[in-house]
């Protein structure tokens, strides 16, 4: 039988689910409250008076702010579980023949600065020059705390819930396109426009810690999930799959910045499938959606109801100007087509 290599990006969700069921659940532990699963991005372990929330994620795109990026991306999943990020560890894999003191110190300085901003303590890790790399890779581990009983799971959506999206689609992807394809884009877009796109890492920003805290302090949150690879559409699929529900999604309600639209049109990408750190999906009872959106707006964070949860047999649909269609699926992030 011919073997087919996997493309760049996440493993197909059905295959990943098979792997996790085969190799993870054979080692049960009563203290592990959240095991790996499709859509569940952080482990949760009962430590007695506090629950430990643990997350690991690599940053593999070559970015000038890779250390800062690694801290925030890992903190996001701790926050989406309802936890408070506390401690950060990192493994720095650096390219042979391209690593000098300035590169090492820049990455470590970025990690330290991001940790200070979040009140997180850098507490360990590993650094090495690695054969075969053409760019730095940073693998982060974020550890956080959670009060017992305050866990928020991806799989907590209830039929009838409103699904709120903060900020908008493809925030991270907009910055990546401007950073990684700068030479190609400079011939077609103004310097000031591309600078604005690059700054999406900071404004509106890829951290969702603030909005997660606002949500948990304002209403009863049924589920939270930060869409990353595969974009907002994949985040919605993961939310629905983990919860065993369907979704009725309104395309017109999903905020997409003009900068994002322009870059996606240029490269022929669907913004709903472009990597989306910086957005947070929040499921709440319908009557709590308006108070939460108002609280987010008071804090300067955009929040919009983009979908409603329906019974699973109704599937996942997307209403557009030309009718109702199945919500698209992106087993590989749209942005991987550029690389």
PyMOL commands that set and color helices and strands:
alter all, ss='L'
color gray80, all
select helices_A, chain A and resi 13-23+66-80+101-118+154-156+171-180+182-185+191-201+209-218+231-243+251-253+258-267+271-273+286-298+312-314+334-338
alter helices_A, ss='H'
color red, helices_A
select strands_A, chain A and resi 32-34+43-46+51-59+84-95+121-130+137-146+162-166+223-225+246-250+281-284+303-310+316-320+323-326
alter strands_A, ss='S'
color yellow, strands_A
deselect
rebuild
show_as cartoon
